[in-house]
Amino acid sequence: MAQRVSPLLLGLLALPLLLVVPAYAQSQVSLIPKPTLVEMHQGAYVFPSATPLAAFDAFTDVADLLYDHPSVNFMAVERIKSHKRIPETGVRLVQARDGDRLAKDAYRLVVDTSGIVITAHQAPAMINGILTVLQLAYTQPDGRRLPAMVIEDKPRFGYRGLHLDVSRHFYPLPFLKKFVDLMALYKFNTFHWHLADGAGWRLEINKYPKLTQKAAWRTHAGWKEWMHNGQRYLPMGEPNASGGYYTQAEARQLVAYAARKGITIIPEIEIPGHSEEVLAVYPELSCTGEPYRHNTFCIGNEATSTFFEDVLTEIIAIFPSEYIHIGGGEVDKAAWAACDKCKARVEQSGLDSIDALQRYAVGRIDSFLRIHGRKSLGWDETMDEGAPGTTIMSRHGGTTGLNAATAGHDVVMTPDKHLSFDQYQSDPRTQPEAAGGYIPLSAVYAYEPIPAGLAADKVKHILGAQGNIWTAYMPTTEQVEYMAFPRALALAEVAWSDPARRDWDDFNKRLQRHYQLLQRWNVNYCRPSYAVGIDVDFNADTLTNTITLATEQSAPGIRYTTDGQEPDAGSALYSKPIELAVPATINAAFFVDSGRVGPIATAKADIHKAIGKNITYQTVWDESFPAQQDSTLLNGQKGGALATDGQWQGFVNNVDVTIDFQRREAIKSVAIDFLQDPSANGYLPGDVTVLLSDNGKNFREAGTVRTETPTTDMFREVKTYAFNFDAVQTARYVRVVATNARNALLLTDEVVVY
């Protein structure tokens, strides 16, 4: 017989009739994003073959979401007329009262042996509670059985978004619905739909049919091939035409589909720049009146303003979102400056610059939207500090977001360096071609949307965070999934959960259950890598190295050696950091069932004779990469996976440093590492030379190593330039010179001398 619990008790946070289970048992639930409170109890609820479903009037519509449950059949929704008449079994959606001590945007989910009660004040919060039930169904061993628990939860930010660029590659409507489904399961509430850019116009506009008859179709399917072969468009129906578009009926269908799951769709039409596709079919709107000459509308032409307003009128009729994204980035100001009509417009309006003209153009669009009860959303370039109230989507990092929020703008944080999911997420040599950069899962999880230094009274202007999926290198839906997941799950927790409760190890543990969910949804996610990362931390006080080994795997399986030999199934199994008091070469790899399934990683744990010695810089480091300043190259610490990890020191000229041992030393070898990371404009030197001296004035060359890596190689790598002398050398001074062959950054971390 089901245990009876009064409706009042079910509405309270503490349930004395249910016994709290030990903390170790809480691993039964692995929710992402992490709830504010999860309290596990003894017992469980097993859904009957036909599960009763009841709801207060405010929630009868959203109750429909429960029919998406993958393993439970629900009965028709029964209307709950008052708190005194709440059914005693099944799933009940309850209207919160003041006595429930529940925030307006929060929900409380209680599971006991009689069923499930979700309590909330508002429909959006109730939807979040229902989505928690659905996520549990996909991550529990048996979706028909839920352990007894109390969950209380609310979002940190009101804006939790993902962006998808369908201009550079077109994706069919069924995929977009699947994408929305996955967003909802992880409590994203905003889908930023990038519908029009130079690579293709994707939304039907009745007044301008050429936008989809021609501007939606390219000569090449691949964006990269199209970019390198004339960037031309073809009429729909031509044999080589590649692309597609969404009818207004399809767009409305997706809007309704997303709204049912608590997701708002914000459309983006990129104006006034990145408009090649429009100007190719309506050249009268361009600066020159000719197609293919510039990517920017002629703002001096009234026909342009009419076009904007006509298009936005149809968009407003399709999308009920508060915001309409107008782009505004990367405007071709040189084209405007060369445009007689634009110059005339500047003069007629009393404007004093092309920048002022851009502000005028964006301001006119913003005014039009406000007249129609909407707000404009734009990239950083649309920010005008003199007009607080404009909402900014900040791609240019924390400083830009800080400045915008400080000036009174509402801001959505979406920095390229942290949340652009078109960048590599693992070793580029093992990955499909991407846009460059390096944003692993852990870096997404570590992101903090509130910019450092933002005044407390301005924090309210940070609306939330968004991941951007620019699809130039994603020709298929499978590749979109690969680049988005599981990084989107890390962002989901960043945008939802209290930062004080976020913990990478805990997240990674919970994530393991969610691979099952992604598999059930047939998502082509990026699998966790078997590659081993080796971190060597030198302690100058004890003259020891602490070696930490890690992979993206959650189960143990790393085996290692410290004698330079390749690891095998009989090598030591890593379980905790290793401390070494002597120099060593560490080799490590991941094993499954005695078989090596990943590459062998190698690192040197150096305790060399130059640590802590005096060093003179003939060329100074660049202030953007100071690392540990003049202690960097002799502190015993090597650089890690990121150019910005604090150990890579950057030089815009040659590297030229001299180490003084204070007396003559026997020298057997010298080595120095350089990092090639194109995303940081860091490239390998042309050559590296070691010179020796007894007096610090007269140096003799001891050897030169030239770089053999092709200059076209755009992959990230660390290269060691090693000098092993056939005969022991004696010298007081060791000088290392590396030439800057590409007029870029030289990034180095340590001069190792034995």
Secondary structure, DSSP 8 states (H G I E B T S, - for coil): ------HHHHTSS--TTS-B--GGGGGG---SS--SEEEEEEEEEE--SSEEEEEEGGGTTGGGGGGG-SS--EEEEEEE--GGG--SSEEEEEE--GGG---TT-EEEEEETTEEEEEESSHHHHHHHHHHHHHHHHHSSSTTEEEEEEEEE--S-SEEEEEEE-SSS---HHHHHHHHHHHHHTT--EEEEEEEETTEE-B--TT-THHHHTTTEES-SSHHHHHTTT--B--TTSTT-EE--B-HHHHHHHHHHHHHTT-EEEEEEEESSS-HHHHHH-GGGBSSSSTTS-SSB-TT-HHHHHHHHHHHHHHHHH---SEEEEE--S--HHHHHT-HHHHHHHHHHT--SHHHHHHHHHHHHHHHHHHTT-EEEEEGGG--TTSTT-EEEE-S-HHHHHHHHHTT--EEE--HHHHBTTSBSS-GGGS---SS-B--HHHHHT--SS-TT--GGGGGGEEEEEEEE--TT--SHHHHHHHHTTHHHHHHHHHHS-GGG--HHHHHHHHHHHHHHHHHTT----------EEEEEEETTTTEEEEEEE-S-SS--EEEESBS----TTSEE--S-EEESS-EEEEEEEEETTEE-S--EEEEE---TTTT-EEEESS---TTS-TTGGGGGGSS----SSTTSS--EEESS-EEEEEEEEEEEEEEEEEEEEEEBGGGTB---SEEEEEEESSSSSEEEEEEEE--S-TT--S-EEEEEEEEEEEEEEEEEEEEEE--SSSSBEEEEEEEE-
